[in-house]
């Protein structure tokens, strides 16, 4: 009798394991299939119409892979940069069968670029993301947003209004307060530069001489290679160089300002601050900070505790573009977060 019971138990376990493997294999097997997709002709690219107060425009998206329960919309930085900042994801997400969507926001290189500053507001960009979500057919059973830098601002703003449509939120390399970022840049990062260099940079900024080649040279040599992407400029990935080449400066300067030491001047983001509202975010949230970032990693760790279901990912070798200069820690943490939320095993940090 015992032998029969053990035999039945073994068969049950075998069948259960077999079903699980079959399900997992099914996702992987269909990952690159376009059979049930309407964008096979374009290789996943869609020009999505966006309704705005100033008319209808189109934004560029490209979907990579198929996964019915994990679809990650990538919100690029800038504002006015491009999806090209994220091309390193091609080296990691496909092997994990994670579906992800490249996306150029309105005003960025691959999308329409209307010349109207009234369109460059947080509120309108949030509505744009919501229209993109609907066009892609995503919902709270599968929809994640990952936003880095300005994209992190947009991700937070989107979650604060539309978290009911999210399955998970990833805030990468972005603080929840522009004034706090300005303070960190001015009081912590700036003084770490050689004094003569910092004084020169501040003189250029005081004189609003932002196009001076010497100003750019000092930033790249002493600041960008320490806090934006920690490798010699001549070794920067081609995708990053392409993204900066394609940047729309009119959007960038209008919202972020011309300085790299904080958000200054008449930039519309200068007073942006959602620190008091973070506690209203309930969806599983991953906040990513890096040791050498332009953003304060301690502030971002605090953010992960302020939201109701947060986790902090620290990149000890990374800077502002941690997806390049600390890939080992960055992608391991992001993939683990997605897996934990998808399986229902997510626990806050």
PyMOL commands that set and color helices and strands:
alter all, ss='L'
color gray80, all
select helices_A, chain A and resi 2-29+83-91+94-96+117-119+122-136+150-165+178-192+195-206+213-228+233-235+238-245+249-255+275-280+297-306+322-325+327-343
alter helices_A, ss='H'
color red, helices_A
select strands_A, chain A and resi 45-52+55-64+71-75+99-104+143-148+168-172+285-290+310-315
alter strands_A, ss='S'
color yellow, strands_A
deselect
rebuild
show_as cartoon
